[in-house]
Amino acid sequence: MRLSRTETIGPVSFYALLRRFGSARAALEAVPRLGRRDLTVFSRAAAEKEMTALARLGARLICWGEPSYPAALAAIEDAPPVLTLLGRAELLTVPIVAVVGARNASANGRRLAHELAAGLGEAGIVVASGMARGIDAAAHGGALATGSIAVVAGSVDVIYPEENRGLYQALASEGAIVAELPLGVEPQARHFPRRNRIISGMSLGIVVVEAAAKSGSLITARFALEQGREVFAVPGSPLDPRSRGANDLLRNGATLTETAADVITQLGPLLHGAPLPPRAAQTQRELPLISPSPHRVASAIDDDSGTELIIEKLSPTPVAVDELVRQCQLSAAAVATLLLELELAGRIERHPGNLVSRR
């Protein structure tokens, strides 16, 4: 918790630090040397205070690598190191399918989302969504009796939107509420894409029911594709703007979905324990990017010309790390070490798909 809560350390940097230093304790000691000298490490006292508040709320932490951490989510490269859970932990360890869609959903869209979720629940599948109004709320309601997980953009103790207070209370007692952020954090616009990548990451597939052309549901679908998940979409009238996004997904290869059976048939073996691509395979790809030699790490960090070269190549538009390696003509290990230093210094931002940008 202390390492993941330390400022400027995102999920990608968290795992890079663990690989480099071998433990969270060793990484915490090294962080001030790698980043800004004034960087404040999340204190033990603050961690204990948060643990006490979690216990008072009836919530708990689930860390990456623990048995109760969702296996599918653990397989993505930027899996949250720590999740806060309010509710039933066992729901995170069974097959999960997400049902997402428009907030201003039609009556038919809400009914279909409810029926889809209920059908998935009857087949032993837990339904995940984002606890927003509209399709999300309908999906949670349909699966509440069999198991539903809400992944929220703020913290588990903040009810948003307020109109879903009754749903929040039902999920806290009968389902599960999951958050990446610590207690007391109000949801902000920048939190929702992070929330969406968790919804798709913990799921075997996502079903989109009514989504406008530039909706958050399509961001979730994009994350799902990047993570190798199945994408399903319910067709809608071309006259309804709320169906444009789902229809575009179908045009680009999503599975046409009308009932829960369509989802169950397509997912097939994945529902019976067939493994997803393991995170271990991703880790092996990433390991060469982090130098195992303390001397090489120190020399790369001391190389101001290399740092400035990378900063010169970066802009607010994300670019692939492999492209930086090619253009800077530095080794992959040196670039990765310099990027880690720059991220800890708060000068760059990481994005899904191994992309980085300048802050």
C-alpha positions as CSV (number, residue, x, y, z in Angstrom):
1,M,0.0,0.0,0.0
2,R,2.7,2.5,0.9
3,L,4.6,2.0,-2.4
4,S,1.4,2.2,-4.5
5,R,0.2,5.3,-2.6
6,T,3.4,7.2,-3.0
7,E,3.1,10.2,-5.4
8,T,4.1,9.8,-9.1
9,I,4.2,6.0,-8.8
10,G,1.6,4.5,-11.1
11,P,0.9,0.8,-11.7
12,V,3.6,0.3,-14.4
13,S,6.3,2.0,-12.3
14,F,5.1,0.0,-9.3
15,Y,5.9,-3.3,-11.0
16,A,9.1,-2.0,-12.5
17,L,10.3,-1.0,-9.1
18,L,9.4,-4.4,-7.7
19,R,11.3,-6.1,-10.4
20,R,14.3,-3.8,-10.0
21,F,14.6,-3.9,-6.2
22,G,12.9,-7.2,-5.3
23,S,10.6,-6.0,-2.6
24,A,8.3,-3.1,-1.8
25,R,10.4,-2.2,1.2
26,A,13.6,-1.9,-0.8
27,A,11.8,0.1,-3.5
28,L,10.5,2.6,-0.9
29,E,14.0,3.2,0.3
30,A,15.2,3.7,-3.3
31,V,12.4,6.0,-4.6
32,P,13.9,9.3,-3.3
33,R,17.2,8.6,-5.0
34,L,15.5,7.8,-8.3
35,G,13.0,10.7,-8.5
36,R,12.7,14.2,-7.0
37,R,14.7,14.6,-3.8
38,D,11.6,16.2,-2.2
39,L,9.3,13.3,-3.1
40,T,7.4,12.2,0.0
41,V,6.9,8.5,0.5
42,F,3.5,7.4,1.8
43,S,4.2,7.0,5.5
44,R,3.6,4.0,7.7
45,A,1.4,6.1,10.0
46,A,-0.8,7.1,7.0
47,A,-1.0,3.5,5.9
48,E,-2.1,2.4,9.4
49,K,-4.7,5.2,9.5
50,E,-6.1,4.1,6.2
51,M,-6.3,0.4,7.4
52,T,-8.1,1.5,10.5
53,A,-10.6,3.5,8.4
54,L,-11.1,0.5,6.1
55,A,-11.9,-1.8,9.1
56,R,-14.3,0.8,10.5
57,L,-16.1,0.8,7.2
58,G,-16.1,-3.0,6.9
59,A,-13.9,-2.8,3.8
60,R,-10.6,-4.4,3.1
61,L,-7.6,-4.3,0.8
62,I,-6.8,-6.9,-1.9
63,C,-3.3,-6.8,-3.3
64,W,-2.0,-8.0,-6.6
65,G,-0.7,-11.6,-6.2
66,E,-3.2,-12.5,-3.4
67,P,-5.6,-15.4,-4.1
68,S,-8.7,-13.1,-3.9
69,Y,-7.3,-10.7,-6.6
70,P,-9.2,-11.1,-9.9
71,A,-7.1,-13.4,-12.1
72,A,-8.1,-11.7,-15.3
73,L,-7.2,-8.3,-14.0
74,A,-3.9,-9.5,-12.7
75,A,-3.0,-10.4,-16.4
76,I,-3.0,-6.8,-17.6
77,E,0.1,-4.7,-17.7
78,D,-1.2,-1.8,-15.6
79,A,-3.2,-3.8,-13.0
80,P,-3.9,-1.8,-9.8
81,P,-1.4,-3.0,-7.2
82,V,-4.0,-2.5,-4.5
83,L,-7.8,-2.7,-4.7
84,T,-10.2,-1.6,-2.0
85,L,-13.2,-3.9,-1.6
86,L,-16.5,-3.4,0.2
87,G,-18.7,-6.5,0.1
88,R,-18.2,-10.1,-1.0
89,A,-14.6,-11.0,-1.9
90,E,-15.6,-14.3,-3.4
91,L,-17.3,-12.6,-6.3
92,L,-13.9,-11.5,-7.6
93,T,-12.7,-15.1,-8.2
94,V,-15.4,-16.4,-10.5
95,P,-16.0,-15.7,-14.2
96,I,-17.0,-12.0,-14.7
97,V,-18.6,-10.3,-17.7
98,A,-19.1,-6.5,-17.8
99,V,-22.4,-4.9,-19.0
100,V,-22.0,-1.2,-19.8
101,G,-23.8,1.5,-21.7
102,A,-25.4,4.9,-21.8
103,R,-26.3,6.9,-18.8
104,N,-29.4,8.4,-20.5
105,A,-30.5,5.0,-21.6
106,S,-33.9,4.3,-23.2
107,A,-36.5,2.2,-21.4
108,N,-35.9,-0.7,-23.8
109,G,-32.1,-0.4,-23.3
110,R,-32.5,-0.6,-19.5
111,R,-34.8,-3.6,-19.8
112,L,-32.5,-5.4,-22.1
113,A,-29.5,-4.7,-19.8
114,H,-31.4,-6.0,-16.8
115,E,-32.4,-9.2,-18.7
116,L,-28.9,-9.8,-20.1
117,A,-27.4,-9.4,-16.6
118,A,-30.0,-11.7,-15.0
119,G,-29.4,-14.3,-17.7
120,L,-25.6,-14.2,-17.2
121,G,-26.1,-14.5,-13.5
122,E,-28.3,-17.6,-13.9
123,A,-25.4,-19.1,-15.8
124,G,-23.0,-18.6,-12.8
125,I,-21.4,-15.4,-14.2
126,V,-20.8,-12.4,-12.1
127,V,-21.8,-9.1,-13.8
128,A,-19.5,-6.0,-13.4
129,S,-20.4,-2.5,-14.3
130,G,-19.6,1.1,-13.2
131,M,-22.6,2.0,-11.0
132,A,-23.6,4.9,-13.2
133,R,-27.2,5.7,-13.9
134,G,-28.9,4.1,-16.9
135,I,-27.5,0.9,-18.3
136,D,-25.0,0.3,-15.5
137,A,-27.7,0.6,-12.8
138,A,-30.0,-1.7,-14.7
139,A,-27.3,-4.3,-15.2
140,H,-26.4,-4.3,-11.4
141,G,-30.1,-4.7,-10.6
142,G,-30.5,-7.7,-12.9
143,A,-27.6,-9.5,-11.4
144,L,-27.9,-8.5,-7.8
145,A,-29.4,-11.8,-6.7
146,T,-26.7,-13.9,-8.3
147,G,-23.6,-11.6,-8.0
148,S,-22.7,-8.1,-9.2
149,I,-19.6,-6.0,-8.8
150,A,-19.5,-2.2,-9.1
151,V,-16.1,-0.6,-10.0
152,V,-16.3,3.0,-9.0
153,A,-14.2,6.0,-10.2
154,G,-13.8,7.5,-6.7
155,S,-13.4,5.6,-3.5
156,V,-15.7,2.8,-2.0
157,D,-17.0,5.1,0.7
158,V,-18.2,7.8,-1.8
159,I,-21.7,7.3,-3.3
160,Y,-21.9,8.6,-6.9
161,P,-24.3,9.4,-8.3
162,E,-26.4,10.2,-5.2
163,E,-29.5,8.8,-6.9
164,N,-27.9,5.3,-6.7
165,R,-27.7,5.3,-2.9
166,G,-30.1,2.4,-2.6
167,L,-28.1,0.5,-5.2
168,Y,-24.9,1.2,-3.4
169,Q,-26.3,-0.1,-0.2
170,A,-27.6,-3.3,-1.9
171,L,-24.2,-3.9,-3.6
172,A,-22.3,-3.3,-0.3
173,S,-24.3,-6.0,1.4
174,E,-25.2,-8.4,-1.4
175,G,-22.6,-7.8,-4.1
176,A,-19.2,-6.0,-4.1
177,I,-17.9,-2.5,-4.6
178,V,-14.3,-2.1,-5.8
179,A,-12.1,1.0,-6.2
180,E,-8.5,1.7,-7.0
181,L,-8.3,5.0,-5.1
182,P,-8.0,5.4,-1.3
183,L,-10.9,6.3,1.0
184,G,-12.4,9.8,0.8
185,V,-11.7,10.5,-2.9
186,E,-14.5,12.1,-4.9
187,P,-14.7,10.9,-8.5
188,Q,-13.3,13.3,-11.1
189,A,-13.3,13.2,-14.9
190,R,-9.7,11.9,-15.1
191,H,-10.6,8.9,-12.8
192,F,-13.2,7.4,-15.2
193,P,-10.8,6.0,-17.8
194,R,-8.8,4.4,-15.1
195,R,-12.0,2.9,-13.7
196,N,-13.0,1.6,-17.1
197,R,-9.7,-0.3,-17.7
198,I,-10.4,-2.1,-14.4
199,I,-14.0,-3.0,-15.5
200,S,-12.7,-4.5,-18.8
201,G,-9.6,-6.0,-17.2
202,M,-11.4,-8.1,-14.6
203,S,-13.9,-9.3,-17.2
204,L,-13.7,-12.1,-19.8
205,G,-15.7,-9.9,-22.1
206,I,-17.8,-6.7,-22.1
207,V,-21.3,-6.1,-23.5
208,V,-22.2,-2.6,-24.7
209,V,-25.9,-1.7,-24.6
210,E,-26.6,1.7,-26.1
211,A,-23.5,4.0,-26.4
212,A,-23.1,7.3,-28.2
213,A,-20.4,7.8,-30.7
214,K,-17.9,9.3,-28.1
215,S,-19.1,7.7,-24.9
216,G,-17.2,6.3,-21.9
217,S,-18.5,2.8,-22.8
218,L,-16.5,2.9,-26.0
219,I,-13.4,3.7,-24.0
220,T,-14.1,0.6,-22.0
221,A,-14.5,-1.4,-25.2
222,R,-11.1,0.0,-26.5
223,F,-9.5,-1.1,-23.3
224,A,-11.1,-4.5,-23.7
225,L,-9.6,-4.9,-27.2
226,E,-6.2,-3.9,-26.0
227,Q,-6.4,-6.4,-23.1
228,G,-7.5,-9.2,-25.5
229,R,-11.1,-9.5,-24.1
230,E,-14.2,-10.3,-26.1
231,V,-16.4,-7.3,-27.1
232,F,-20.2,-7.8,-27.5
233,A,-22.6,-5.1,-28.7
234,V,-26.4,-4.9,-28.8
235,P,-27.6,-3.5,-32.1
236,G,-29.9,-0.4,-32.1
237,S,-31.9,1.8,-34.3
238,P,-29.7,4.0,-36.6
239,L,-32.1,6.8,-35.8
240,D,-31.1,6.8,-32.1
241,P,-27.8,8.5,-31.3
242,R,-27.5,6.3,-28.3
243,S,-27.0,3.3,-30.5
244,R,-24.4,4.8,-32.8
245,G,-21.4,3.6,-30.7
246,A,-22.7,0.1,-30.3
247,N,-23.5,-0.1,-34.0
248,D,-20.0,1.1,-34.8
249,L,-18.6,-1.7,-32.6
250,L,-20.6,-4.3,-34.6
251,R,-19.3,-2.8,-37.9
252,N,-15.8,-3.3,-36.6
253,G,-16.2,-6.9,-35.5
254,A,-17.9,-7.0,-32.2
255,T,-20.2,-10.0,-31.5
256,L,-23.8,-9.2,-32.2
257,T,-25.7,-9.8,-28.9
258,E,-29.4,-10.1,-28.2
259,T,-29.5,-12.5,-25.2
260,A,-27.2,-13.8,-22.5
261,A,-26.9,-17.0,-24.5
262,D,-25.0,-15.2,-27.2
263,V,-22.4,-14.1,-24.7
264,I,-22.1,-17.6,-23.1
265,T,-21.7,-19.4,-26.4
266,Q,-19.0,-17.0,-27.6
267,L,-17.0,-17.1,-24.4
268,G,-17.2,-20.9,-24.3
269,P,-14.0,-22.4,-22.7
270,L,-13.1,-19.2,-20.9
271,L,-16.1,-19.8,-18.6
272,H,-14.8,-23.2,-17.6
273,G,-11.3,-22.2,-16.5
274,A,-9.3,-21.8,-19.7
275,P,-6.5,-19.4,-18.9
276,L,-6.2,-15.9,-20.1
277,P,-2.7,-14.8,-21.4
278,P,-0.7,-14.8,-18.2
279,R,0.8,-11.7,-16.7
280,A,4.0,-13.7,-16.4
281,A,4.4,-13.6,-20.2
282,Q,4.1,-9.8,-20.2
283,T,6.6,-9.6,-17.3
284,Q,9.1,-11.6,-19.3
285,R,8.7,-9.2,-22.2
286,E,9.2,-6.2,-19.9
287,L,12.1,-7.6,-17.8
288,P,14.8,-6.7,-20.4
289,L,13.7,-3.1,-20.2
290,I,14.8,-2.8,-16.6
291,S,18.5,-3.2,-16.0
292,P,19.4,-5.8,-13.3
293,S,22.7,-4.0,-12.7
294,P,22.7,-1.2,-10.1
295,H,25.7,0.3,-11.8
296,R,23.9,0.5,-15.2
297,V,20.9,2.0,-13.5
298,A,23.0,4.6,-11.8
299,S,24.9,5.5,-14.9
300,A,21.7,5.9,-16.9
301,I,20.2,8.2,-14.3
302,D,23.3,10.3,-14.1
303,D,23.2,10.7,-17.9
304,D,21.5,14.1,-18.2
305,S,22.0,14.1,-22.0
306,G,19.9,10.9,-22.2
307,T,17.2,12.4,-20.1
308,E,17.0,15.6,-22.1
309,L,17.0,13.6,-25.3
310,I,13.9,11.7,-24.2
311,I,12.2,14.9,-23.0
312,E,12.9,16.5,-26.4
313,K,11.2,13.6,-28.2
314,L,8.1,13.7,-26.0
315,S,5.0,15.8,-26.3
316,P,1.5,15.8,-24.7
317,T,0.5,13.3,-27.4
318,P,1.4,9.7,-26.2
319,V,4.1,7.9,-28.1
320,A,5.2,4.2,-28.0
321,V,8.2,3.4,-25.8
322,D,9.6,1.3,-28.6
323,E,9.5,4.4,-30.9
324,L,11.5,6.3,-28.3
325,V,14.1,3.6,-28.2
326,R,14.4,3.7,-32.0
327,Q,14.6,7.5,-32.3
328,C,16.9,8.1,-29.3
329,Q,19.2,5.3,-30.3
330,L,19.6,4.2,-26.7
331,S,19.3,0.7,-25.3
332,A,15.8,-0.4,-24.2
333,A,17.2,-0.8,-20.7
334,A,18.5,2.8,-20.6
335,V,15.2,4.2,-21.9
336,A,13.2,2.3,-19.4
337,T,15.3,3.4,-16.5
338,L,15.2,7.0,-17.6
339,L,11.4,6.9,-18.1
340,L,11.1,5.4,-14.6
341,E,13.1,8.3,-13.2
342,L,11.1,10.9,-15.2
343,E,7.8,9.4,-14.0
344,L,8.9,9.4,-10.4
345,A,9.9,13.1,-10.9
346,G,6.4,13.8,-12.2
347,R,7.6,14.9,-15.7
348,I,5.9,12.2,-17.8
349,E,2.7,10.2,-17.8
350,R,2.1,6.6,-18.8
351,H,-0.8,5.4,-20.9
352,P,-2.2,1.9,-21.7
353,G,-0.5,0.2,-24.6
354,N,3.1,1.0,-23.4
355,L,2.7,4.7,-24.3
356,V,4.1,7.7,-22.6
357,S,3.6,11.5,-22.9
358,R,5.1,14.6,-21.4
359,R,3.1,16.2,-18.6
